[in-house]
Amino acid sequence: MKTFHPLTIIGLLAFTLSARAADWPWFRGPDHNGISKETGWSSKWPAGGLKQLWKAKVGIGFASFAVSAGRAYTTGNASDADTVFCFDANTGAELWKYSYAAPLDAKYYQGGPSATPTVAGDRVFTLSKRGMVHCLDAAKGTLIWSKNLMADLKAEMPTWGFAGSVLIEGDLALVNVGTAGAALDTKTGKIVWSSGPDEAGYSTPVPFDVAGQRAVTFASKQDVVALGVKDGKELWRFPWKTSYDVNAADPIVAEGKVFISSGYNHGGGVFDVSAKPVKKIWENKNMRNQFNSSILWQGHLYGVDDNQLRCLVLDTGEVKWSDKSVGKGSLMMADGKLIVLSEKGELMVADATPTAFKPISRAQVLGGLCWSAPVLADGKIYCRNAAGDVVAVDVSGK
């Protein structure tokens, strides 16, 4: 009989645990694409619904969740103050909270913060609607530094406030603030480079590699742009003008091509950014991401087209299926399955396939208006509504 050294057994156990559970430390997950590496979670739920592990109230807002090192983070607004919350991911116990003055800024919607916290190492970074960046100790919630970018960069605030989450690349914190972004020193908050004071778009910067260098792309006010991370030098751009300048969904980069989509009946398209100038491959109105970003999986795009869930072929933009039960909902993905939260708080899971949307399981987990993307981490799915009701439900299968 074959035997194993005790250290080998420990190593195998550690590998198994890491394969099963995966942190979600920032918006759109570890690879910035809405896809989790987590396996072993249960997609077949009890007929009576999912077990609620804990719930909390965090105030009005549309931030999603960051989950890292056993802690869950989100933000909300109450009594003209934004608050960053840190919960014990398993029990929901409030570990700390950090508040600062901030108006609700409701404008044709409920208001509150839009950007999801970003956890990097022992720090958590947030961006408010009015351009305040805070760097906090991730375990204690103490302030390390803060920066008022509207004041320091003379940057104009977009109509609905700054919404893109902070992206950490090495010792730089990149933000979609100003004409084409800005970068801060993660240790001090010092501005390393900036691009101008014009209004920003609403998307979160997405990192990628090109020609041996690290780059970032995002939707600005009326363009999709790519910059070098270190110096902010523009690599390419192409025009993308949407009504009311609402370019909110993140670009998706795949093999020299970029998919971008916006709402207000604009639609989406794929562009060859390796060509000079950038070349349009296709553009149509089949995918209109008003605020939640699509997911690319095995040559197909899954996303919310205005008020319905839809699957497109990446290469052509052809519609494979549509489902109207989701409304203006949101989604993520793990282990080949879509995890979808409807606008009315119904959580669903289905195989990600271009054949059809056929939920394996579904459960009502929240009421109210649900536009923020759900997050799977360590056998739990975190969901919230606009009013700030937060729930963590058990999908561990235990």
Residue, then its C-alpha position, 0 to 999 in steps of 0.5 A: m500500500k502506498t503511503f504519504h509523508p505527513l507534509t505531503i498530506i498537509g500539502l494536498l489538503a491545502f491544495t484541496l481547500s484552496a481549489r474549493a474556496a476562492d477570495w473575491p478581493w475586488f470588483r469583478g473578482p480576482d481576474h477582473n472578469g466576473i468569474s470565480k475560481e471557486t469549486g465544490w459549492s452547491s448548485k442544487w439548493p433545497a426546495g425550501g430555499l437557501k439558508q441565510l447565514w447572516k444579514a445586515k443593514v449598510g445604508i443606501g448604495f450600489a456597491s457590491f462586495a469584496v471578500s478577503a481573508g475571512r472578511a467581507y466589505t461593502t459601503g452604504n450611505a445614511s444620514d449624509a455619511d458614507t460608511v465602509f463596513c467590514f464584517d466577519a464573513n462567516t458570522g456577519a459580526e461587524l468587525w469595524k466601520y469607517s464613516y466620512a461626510a458624503p451627501l446621498d446624491a440621489k438623482y433619478y435613482q436612490g443614490g449612495p456610493s457605487a464603487t466596490p471596495t478593493v482589498a490589496g494585502d493589508r489595505v482596503f481602498t474605496l472611491s466615493k461618488r465625489g472623488m474621495v479616495h480612502c486607504l484603510d487598514a483592512a483588519k482594523g479600519t484605521l485611516i492610512w491616507s485619504k485624497n480628495l481628487m476633485a480638489d487635487l486634480k480639479a476633476e469634474m464630477p460626472t452626472w451620477g458621481f464617480a462609480g469605478s472601483v480602485l484598481i491596484e497594480g503593484d504600488l499604484a492605485l488607478v482610478n477612473v477620475g478625470t479625462a482618462g484616469a489617474a494613478l496614486d501611490t498606494k503607500t501615500g496617496k501621492i498623485v503619480w500621473s493624471s490625464g486632465p480634469d474632464e468628466a470621467g466615465y463610470s467603468t472600473p479600470v481593467p488590466f491587461d498585458v500588451a507588447g510586454q507592458r502592463a496596461v489598463t483599459f476603461a470607458s471614459k466619457q465618450d471613448v474607450v481608452a487604454l493606457g500604460v499603467k506606469d506612466g499613463k501614456e495613451l496606447w489606443r482609443f476609439p470613440w464610444k458615445t452614449s446618451y447622457d455619457v453613461n459608459a458604465a460597464d467594464p470593457i472585456v479584453a480577449e486576444g487583441k480584441v475588446f468588447i464594450s457595451s452601454g445602455y440607453n439603446h446604444g448596444g455593444g461591439v467588438f473592436d480589434v485594438s491590435a490594428k492601427p487605427v483600431k478596427k471595428i469588427w461588429e457593432n449592434k444593439n443586441m447587448r445593452n449593458q446599462f451598468n452591469s458588465s457582461i461575462l465572456w466564457q468559451g466564446h460567448l458573452y453573457g450579460v444583461d441587455d437592458n432588462q433581460l439576460r442574454c447570450l451572444v456569440l463574441d465573434t459575430g454579436e448573434v443572439k443565442w438566447s434571451d430571458k426576461s425573468v431577470g430584469k435589470g439584474s446582475l451576474m457572476m460566474a463560477d465552475g462553468k455556471l452563471i450565478v444571477l441575481s434578478e432585479k427583484g432579489e431572486l437568486m438563480v444558478a444555471d449552466a453557462t451554455p449558448t443553448a438556453f438559460k435553464p436554472i438548476s436552482r432558484a431562491q428568493v433571497l431579498g426584496g427591494l431593488c437589486w442591481s448590485a452583482p452577487v458574490l460567491a466566496d468560500g461557500k457563501i453568496y453575498c447579495r444586497n439591495a439598493a436600500g442596503d439590506v445585505v444577506a449571506v446565504d449558504v451554498s456550501g452543500k454541507 
